[in-house]
Amino acid sequence: MGMYKNKVWAFNTDYSSFLYCRFILIDLISRFPVNQSEAINLMNYFWRNVGEVIEGDMVYHGIPEFWSCEMYWGNNSFWWKKGEERIKYSQTELKPLRSDKETKYELWEPHINYSTDFIDDYVFAENKEIKELIDNQLMIGQYWKKWEVSAPNYRAALQAFYHYKGWGEYQEER
């Protein structure tokens, strides 16, 4: 597949990397108190010296949750260390996650998947974010809402989503 042009990223992607970056963006806006515009700016700043992200790049060595934590808290924050371990290594408290609040999360899938069987194109985000994802041209083509769940936070929503998809139990990256 060739390079995929979009108005959101300051770097080029192929289609599968576009989807990968969208997963990172959705994790940022769902896990942290940032809006889409702030998250897009954060991603573009973090990868400001990257000309392109393509399938197989080193960025694929980290799952989207890793990158969203790395981008939000910073690559020198030791964000994976918690509690006593943070104190032991003289680490300050981390910026907050989103506050728990009952929210509706929706799974949207394309009507027709033009991609290969190896690319999983779907969006799982807060329902209030879907229109902005469409406006930002991050949901290309026609998608339809397939499933929804109400949850107190993104972690609980992901646990329900993994169960729905039959992927086993969702485990936080740490």
Disulfide bonds with the S-S distance in Angstrom:
none
